[in-house]
C-alpha cells in the first residue's frame, strides 16, 4: 500500500434481490463513516453481489465502481466500490460456472 494509506476497510456484501435497499445503503454508509472517522485517510474496498441495489449513495461517498462489464447476463451485479482504484487494473470478467451434467 502507498505510505499515505496505512489501513484498509474491506467489506464483502451480499444484498438479496428482495432485501430493503434503503436499509442496506444506510448500513453501508454508516459503517464506512464510522471506520473512516476513526482512521482518516484509510483505503475503502467494498465488493460483492449487490443485485439491484441503487449505488448512488456509494458513488456519492465518493467511491468509484470499477467493474465495467456485465457479470450476470446483461447486468453488472457483482461490483467493487473503492477509493483506491489506482492500486490495481480493471478486473477480468469470466464466464459463469455452470453444471455441465
C-alpha positions as CSV (number, residue, x, y, z in Angstrom):
1,X,0.0,0.0,0.0
2,X,1.2,3.5,-0.6
3,X,2.5,5.2,2.6
4,X,-0.4,7.7,2.6
5,X,-2.8,4.8,3.2
6,X,-2.0,2.8,6.3
7,X,-5.3,1.0,6.8
8,X,-7.9,-0.7,4.6
9,X,-11.6,-1.2,5.2
10,X,-12.6,-4.4,3.4
11,X,-16.3,-5.1,3.2
12,X,-18.0,-8.1,1.5
13,X,-21.6,-7.7,0.6
14,X,-24.5,-10.0,-0.4
15,X,-27.7,-8.0,-1.0
16,X,-30.6,-10.4,-1.7
17,X,-32.9,-9.3,-4.6
18,X,-35.9,-8.8,-2.3
19,X,-33.9,-7.0,0.6
20,X,-34.6,-3.5,1.7
21,X,-32.4,-1.2,-0.4
22,X,-32.7,1.8,1.9
23,X,-31.6,-0.3,5.0
24,X,-28.6,-1.8,3.1
25,X,-27.4,1.6,1.8
26,X,-27.8,3.2,5.3
27,X,-25.9,0.3,6.9
28,X,-23.0,0.5,4.3
29,X,-22.6,4.3,4.5
30,X,-22.9,4.5,8.3
31,X,-20.3,1.6,8.6
32,X,-17.9,3.4,6.2
33,X,-18.4,6.7,8.0
34,X,-17.6,5.2,11.4
35,X,-14.5,3.5,10.2
36,X,-13.2,6.5,8.3
37,X,-13.8,8.8,11.2
38,X,-11.6,6.5,13.4
39,X,-9.0,6.0,10.6
40,X,-8.8,9.2,8.4
41,X,-7.1,8.6,5.0
42,X,-7.9,4.8,5.0
43,X,-8.5,2.9,1.9
44,X,-12.0,1.6,1.3
45,X,-12.8,-1.6,-0.7
46,X,-16.5,-2.8,-0.7
47,X,-17.2,-5.7,-3.0
48,X,-19.8,-8.4,-3.6
49,X,-23.1,-9.3,-5.1
50,X,-25.2,-6.1,-4.9
51,X,-28.0,-7.4,-7.2
52,X,-30.1,-4.4,-8.0
53,X,-29.0,-2.1,-5.1
54,X,-29.0,1.5,-6.2
55,X,-25.4,2.7,-6.0
56,X,-25.9,6.5,-5.8
57,X,-25.1,6.9,-2.2
58,X,-21.9,4.8,-2.5
59,X,-20.8,6.8,-5.5
60,X,-21.5,10.0,-3.7
61,X,-19.4,8.9,-0.7
62,X,-17.3,9.1,-3.1
63,X,-16.4,5.6,-4.1
64,X,-15.8,4.5,-7.6
65,X,-17.4,1.4,-9.1
66,X,-14.7,-0.4,-11.1
67,X,-16.5,-3.3,-12.7
68,X,-17.4,-2.2,-16.2
69,X,-18.6,-5.4,-17.9
70,X,-21.8,-7.4,-17.2
71,X,-21.3,-10.1,-14.5
72,X,-24.8,-11.7,-14.9
73,X,-26.3,-11.7,-18.4
74,X,-26.5,-8.0,-19.3
75,X,-26.3,-6.6,-15.8
76,X,-23.4,-5.7,-13.5
77,X,-24.5,-7.3,-10.2
78,X,-21.1,-8.2,-8.8
79,X,-19.4,-4.9,-8.1
80,X,-16.3,-3.3,-6.5
81,X,-16.5,0.1,-4.9
82,X,-13.3,1.8,-3.8
83,X,-11.5,5.0,-3.1
84,X,-8.1,3.4,-4.1
85,X,-8.8,2.3,-7.7
86,X,-5.3,3.2,-8.8
87,X,-3.9,0.2,-6.8
88,X,-5.0,-2.4,-9.5
89,X,-6.0,-2.9,-13.1
90,X,-9.6,-3.4,-14.3
91,X,-11.0,-6.8,-13.0
92,X,-11.4,-9.6,-15.6
93,X,-15.0,-10.8,-16.1
94,X,-15.0,-14.6,-16.6
95,X,-17.9,-16.8,-18.0
96,X,-20.4,-18.2,-15.5
97,X,-19.7,-21.5,-13.9
98,X,-22.4,-23.9,-14.9
99,X,-23.4,-27.5,-14.3
100,X,-22.4,-29.5,-17.4
101,X,-24.0,-32.8,-16.3
